[in-house]
Structures are given as structure tokens and as C-alpha cells.
Amino acid sequence: MDNSKASDFFHKEDNLNCAQAVLKFSESHKNVNSEVIRDFKAFGGGRAPGGVCGALHAADFIFDCSDKTAELEKEFITLAGSTICRDIRQDGKLSCAACVDLAGKCMKF
């Protein structure tokens, strides 16, 4: 089994933001390619629609609002206290890298 984490791509050599790192980690998924990863540059740092965490937004994109997305949102609320980037960062329960890994973990199910 692969031991890599989504955060292995977060702010590393390609300087990917949170949303891009989740997509890069999930690049083998049918909805993800290099163009999509590039386009998700607009969704890092709290700029996803509604201020949602970019990592969560990327996972939502991949799973297209399935049961898996609802489960992940519940996990974000439990562990981070919110799904909104600003609130997550302000509360400090999870770092951005931890949010990226949480969203990436969903890809392994």
C-alpha cells in the first residue's frame, strides 16, 4: 500500500495550494487532469465558493456531492469545527496540511 499523503503535494516543489494538492493526490481519478489541477489554483486560501476549505472543495469536485462528500463534511466539522476555511484557520484545530490530508484520506476509501 502506498504511504503517500495528499499533503506531500501541498506547497512543495510545484507550490500547489490545498485544493490542487488534493487533486494531484487523486490524479488517477477520471475527473482529474493537469488542466483541472491548474484551474483549482483559484480555490486555495479560502477562495472556494462560500469560503469552504479548498481541500474539501476539491474532494467535493471529485465525488460530485455523493454520500462520500457528506461523510467528509461531517468529519471536517467534527475534527476542524467547520467546513469554512476562515473558521478552520481561526480555530486552529487543524492546520491547512491536516485538512489536505483529511480530504485526501477520503480518496483511499
Buried (B, 14 or more C-beta within 10 A) or exposed (E): EEEEBBBBBBBEEEEBBBBBBBBBBBEEBEEBEEEBBEEBBEBBBBBBEEBBBBBBBBBBBBBEEEEBBEEBBEBBEEEBBBBBBEBBBEEEBBBBBBBBBBBBBBBEE
